Amino acid sequence: MTAKGYLEKASSADDGRVTYISITEAGRQLSQRYDKEYFARLAPLLADIPDADAECAVRTIKTIHRIMSERRITLE
């Protein structure tokens, strides 16, 4: 991905074993194009899920995220 110009790599000035990766503008555009195509194909497949089931899934994901966020704070 770096060879194609989608990502840039830089070594840490403090610790040469650490490599930082950042997305380029070309990478951001590719990601946005991919997301648009992916979600356009995914949406019709999800259309048959009842609203109540979707809402339950969202609540569950939010709960998992909250729990993981709380645990992360205690591990730092």
PALO-20422 format. One record per atom (N, C-alpha, C): residue number from 0; residue in three letters; atom name; y, x, z. Coordinates in Angstrom, 2 decimals. Layout:
<atoms>
NUM, ALA, CA, Y, X, Z;
...
</atoms>
This chain:
<atoms>
0, MET, N, -1.18, 0.82, 0.00;
0, MET, CA, 0.00, 0.00, 0.00;
0, MET, C, 1.26, 0.87, 0.00;
1, THR, N, 1.15, 2.05, 0.58;
1, THR, CA, 2.31, 2.94, 0.52;
1, THR, C, 2.51, 3.46, -0.90;
2, ALA, N, 1.40, 3.76, -1.59;
2, ALA, CA, 1.50, 4.24, -2.97;
2, ALA, C, 2.13, 3.19, -3.89;
3, LYS, N, 1.91, 1.94, -3.59;
3, LYS, CA, 2.48, 0.86, -4.40;
3, LYS, C, 3.89, 0.48, -3.95;
4, GLY, N, 4.37, 1.09, -2.88;
4, GLY, CA, 5.73, 0.85, -2.43;
4, GLY, C, 5.90, -0.36, -1.52;
5, TYR, N, 4.81, -0.86, -0.96;
5, TYR, CA, 4.89, -2.02, -0.09;
5, TYR, C, 5.13, -1.65, 1.38;
6, LEU, N, 4.70, -0.46, 1.76;
6, LEU, CA, 4.85, 0.02, 3.13;
6, LEU, C, 5.42, 1.43, 3.12;
7, GLU, N, 6.09, 1.79, 4.22;
7, GLU, CA, 6.56, 3.16, 4.42;
7, GLU, C, 5.95, 3.68, 5.71;
8, LYS, N, 5.57, 4.95, 5.70;
8, LYS, CA, 5.00, 5.58, 6.89;
8, LYS, C, 5.93, 6.69, 7.36;
9, ALA, N, 6.04, 6.83, 8.66;
9, ALA, CA, 6.83, 7.92, 9.24;
9, ALA, C, 6.13, 8.41, 10.51;
10, SER, N, 6.08, 9.70, 10.69;
10, SER, CA, 5.50, 10.27, 11.90;
10, SER, C, 6.50, 10.23, 13.02;
11, SER, N, 6.01, 10.07, 14.22;
11, SER, CA, 6.86, 10.06, 15.40;
11, SER, C, 7.43, 11.45, 15.62;
12, ALA, N, 8.70, 11.53, 15.92;
12, ALA, CA, 9.34, 12.80, 16.23;
12, ALA, C, 8.85, 13.33, 17.58;
13, ASP, N, 8.46, 12.42, 18.48;
13, ASP, CA, 8.01, 12.81, 19.82;
13, ASP, C, 6.54, 13.18, 19.87;
14, ASP, N, 5.74, 12.53, 19.04;
14, ASP, CA, 4.29, 12.73, 19.07;
14, ASP, C, 3.76, 12.61, 17.65;
15, GLY, N, 3.46, 13.71, 17.03;
15, GLY, CA, 3.01, 13.75, 15.64;
15, GLY, C, 1.72, 12.99, 15.38;
16, ARG, N, 0.99, 12.64, 16.44;
16, ARG, CA, -0.23, 11.85, 16.26;
16, ARG, C, 0.07, 10.39, 15.99;
17, VAL, N, 1.30, 9.98, 16.28;
17, VAL, CA, 1.71, 8.58, 16.11;
17, VAL, C, 2.37, 8.41, 14.75;
18, THR, N, 1.92, 7.39, 14.03;
18, THR, CA, 2.51, 7.07, 12.74;
18, THR, C, 3.07, 5.66, 12.79;
19, TYR, N, 4.32, 5.53, 12.37;
19, TYR, CA, 4.96, 4.22, 12.32;
19, TYR, C, 4.87, 3.70, 10.89;
20, ILE, N, 4.57, 2.43, 10.77;
20, ILE, CA, 4.47, 1.78, 9.47;
20, ILE, C, 5.49, 0.66, 9.43;
21, SER, N, 6.25, 0.59, 8.34;
21, SER, CA, 7.21, -0.51, 8.18;
21, SER, C, 7.09, -1.07, 6.77;
22, ILE, N, 7.41, -2.34, 6.67;
22, ILE, CA, 7.31, -3.02, 5.38;
22, ILE, C, 8.60, -2.76, 4.58;
23, THR, N, 8.45, -2.57, 3.29;
23, THR, CA, 9.60, -2.38, 2.42;
23, THR, C, 10.05, -3.74, 1.89;
24, GLU, N, 11.17, -3.75, 1.19;
24, GLU, CA, 11.63, -4.99, 0.57;
24, GLU, C, 10.60, -5.50, -0.43;
25, ALA, N, 10.00, -4.58, -1.20;
25, ALA, CA, 8.95, -4.98, -2.15;
25, ALA, C, 7.76, -5.58, -1.42;
26, GLY, N, 7.41, -5.01, -0.28;
26, GLY, CA, 6.31, -5.54, 0.53;
26, GLY, C, 6.64, -6.90, 1.09;
27, ARG, N, 7.87, -7.08, 1.50;
27, ARG, CA, 8.31, -8.38, 2.04;
27, ARG, C, 8.24, -9.45, 0.95;
28, GLN, N, 8.68, -9.09, -0.24;
28, GLN, CA, 8.64, -10.05, -1.36;
28, GLN, C, 7.20, -10.40, -1.71;
29, LEU, N, 6.31, -9.40, -1.73;
29, LEU, CA, 4.90, -9.65, -2.01;
29, LEU, C, 4.31, -10.57, -0.95;
30, SER, N, 4.62, -10.31, 0.30;
30, SER, CA, 4.11, -11.14, 1.40;
30, SER, C, 4.59, -12.58, 1.27;
31, GLN, N, 5.86, -12.75, 0.95;
31, GLN, CA, 6.41, -14.10, 0.80;
31, GLN, C, 5.76, -14.83, -0.37;
32, ARG, N, 5.53, -14.12, -1.47;
32, ARG, CA, 4.88, -14.73, -2.63;
32, ARG, C, 3.43, -15.13, -2.28;
33, TYR, N, 2.74, -14.22, -1.60;
33, TYR, CA, 1.37, -14.51, -1.18;
33, TYR, C, 1.34, -15.72, -0.25;
34, ASP, N, 2.23, -15.75, 0.76;
34, ASP, CA, 2.27, -16.88, 1.70;
34, ASP, C, 2.51, -18.20, 0.97;
35, LYS, N, 3.45, -18.20, 0.04;
35, LYS, CA, 3.77, -19.41, -0.70;
35, LYS, C, 2.54, -19.91, -1.47;
36, GLU, N, 1.86, -19.02, -2.16;
36, GLU, CA, 0.67, -19.40, -2.92;
36, GLU, C, -0.47, -19.83, -2.00;
37, TYR, N, -0.67, -19.08, -0.93;
37, TYR, CA, -1.75, -19.38, 0.01;
37, TYR, C, -1.57, -20.76, 0.64;
38, PHE, N, -0.37, -21.03, 1.15;
38, PHE, CA, -0.14, -22.30, 1.81;
38, PHE, C, -0.11, -23.47, 0.83;
39, ALA, N, 0.29, -23.20, -0.40;
39, ALA, CA, 0.24, -24.26, -1.42;
39, ALA, C, -1.20, -24.66, -1.70;
40, ARG, N, -2.11, -23.70, -1.67;
40, ARG, CA, -3.53, -24.01, -1.89;
40, ARG, C, -4.19, -24.59, -0.64;
41, LEU, N, -3.71, -24.18, 0.53;
41, LEU, CA, -4.30, -24.61, 1.78;
41, LEU, C, -3.91, -26.04, 2.16;
42, ALA, N, -2.67, -26.41, 1.91;
42, ALA, CA, -2.15, -27.72, 2.34;
42, ALA, C, -3.02, -28.89, 1.89;
43, PRO, N, -3.44, -28.97, 0.63;
43, PRO, CA, -4.28, -30.10, 0.23;
43, PRO, C, -5.62, -30.14, 0.98;
44, LEU, N, -6.13, -28.99, 1.36;
44, LEU, CA, -7.41, -28.94, 2.07;
44, LEU, C, -7.26, -29.47, 3.50;
45, LEU, N, -6.07, -29.33, 4.05;
45, LEU, CA, -5.82, -29.78, 5.42;
45, LEU, C, -5.34, -31.22, 5.50;
46, ALA, N, -5.03, -31.81, 4.36;
46, ALA, CA, -4.45, -33.15, 4.32;
46, ALA, C, -5.37, -34.22, 4.93;
47, ASP, N, -6.67, -33.97, 4.91;
47, ASP, CA, -7.62, -34.96, 5.41;
47, ASP, C, -7.81, -34.90, 6.93;
48, ILE, N, -7.21, -33.93, 7.58;
48, ILE, CA, -7.34, -33.82, 9.04;
48, ILE, C, -6.44, -34.88, 9.68;
49, PRO, N, -7.01, -35.74, 10.52;
49, PRO, CA, -6.20, -36.77, 11.19;
49, PRO, C, -5.09, -36.14, 12.04;
50, ASP, N, -3.96, -36.82, 12.13;
50, ASP, CA, -2.82, -36.31, 12.90;
50, ASP, C, -3.21, -35.99, 14.34;
51, ALA, N, -4.01, -36.84, 14.95;
51, ALA, CA, -4.41, -36.61, 16.35;
51, ALA, C, -5.19, -35.31, 16.49;
52, ASP, N, -6.06, -35.01, 15.53;
52, ASP, CA, -6.82, -33.76, 15.56;
52, ASP, C, -5.90, -32.56, 15.36;
53, ALA, N, -4.96, -32.67, 14.44;
53, ALA, CA, -4.02, -31.59, 14.19;
53, ALA, C, -3.17, -31.33, 15.44;
54, GLU, N, -2.71, -32.40, 16.08;
54, GLU, CA, -1.90, -32.25, 17.29;
54, GLU, C, -2.70, -31.60, 18.41;
55, CYS, N, -3.96, -31.95, 18.52;
55, CYS, CA, -4.83, -31.35, 19.53;
55, CYS, C, -5.00, -29.85, 19.25;
56, ALA, N, -5.19, -29.50, 18.00;
56, ALA, CA, -5.33, -28.09, 17.63;
56, ALA, C, -4.07, -27.31, 17.96;
57, VAL, N, -2.92, -27.88, 17.67;
57, VAL, CA, -1.64, -27.22, 17.96;
57, VAL, C, -1.48, -27.03, 19.47;
58, ARG, N, -1.80, -28.04, 20.25;
58, ARG, CA, -1.71, -27.92, 21.71;
58, ARG, C, -2.63, -26.81, 22.21;
59, THR, N, -3.83, -26.75, 21.67;
59, THR, CA, -4.79, -25.73, 22.08;
59, THR, C, -4.29, -24.33, 21.74;
60, ILE, N, -3.77, -24.16, 20.55;
60, ILE, CA, -3.25, -22.85, 20.13;
60, ILE, C, -2.08, -22.44, 21.01;
61, LYS, N, -1.19, -23.38, 21.32;
61, LYS, CA, -0.05, -23.08, 22.19;
61, LYS, C, -0.52, -22.67, 23.58;
62, THR, N, -1.54, -23.34, 24.09;
62, THR, CA, -2.07, -23.01, 25.41;
62, THR, C, -2.68, -21.61, 25.40;
63, ILE, N, -3.46, -21.31, 24.37;
63, ILE, CA, -4.06, -19.98, 24.26;
63, ILE, C, -2.97, -18.92, 24.17;
64, HIS, N, -1.93, -19.17, 23.39;
64, HIS, CA, -0.83, -18.22, 23.25;
64, HIS, C, -0.15, -17.99, 24.59;
65, ARG, N, 0.09, -19.07, 25.32;
65, ARG, CA, 0.73, -18.95, 26.64;
65, ARG, C, -0.11, -18.10, 27.57;
66, ILE, N, -1.40, -18.39, 27.63;
66, ILE, CA, -2.30, -17.64, 28.51;
66, ILE, C, -2.34, -16.17, 28.12;
67, MET, N, -2.45, -15.89, 26.83;
67, MET, CA, -2.48, -14.50, 26.37;
67, MET, C, -1.17, -13.79, 26.68;
68, SER, N, -0.05, -14.48, 26.53;
68, SER, CA, 1.25, -13.88, 26.83;
68, SER, C, 1.37, -13.56, 28.32;
69, GLU, N, 0.90, -14.46, 29.15;
69, GLU, CA, 0.95, -14.22, 30.59;
69, GLU, C, 0.06, -13.04, 30.98;
70, ARG, N, -1.11, -12.94, 30.38;
70, ARG, CA, -2.03, -11.84, 30.68;
70, ARG, C, -1.45, -10.51, 30.19;
71, ARG, N, -0.77, -10.55, 29.09;
71, ARG, CA, -0.18, -9.32, 28.53;
71, ARG, C, 0.83, -8.73, 29.50;
72, ILE, N, 1.64, -9.58, 30.09;
72, ILE, CA, 2.65, -9.13, 31.03;
72, ILE, C, 2.00, -8.42, 32.21;
73, THR, N, 0.88, -8.94, 32.70;
73, THR, CA, 0.23, -8.35, 33.87;
73, THR, C, -0.50, -7.05, 33.52;
74, LEU, N, -0.80, -6.83, 32.24;
74, LEU, CA, -1.51, -5.60, 31.85;
74, LEU, C, -0.57, -4.43, 31.60;
75, GLU, N, 0.71, -4.69, 31.45;
75, GLU, CA, 1.66, -3.60, 31.13;
75, GLU, C, 2.02, -2.81, 32.37;
</atoms>
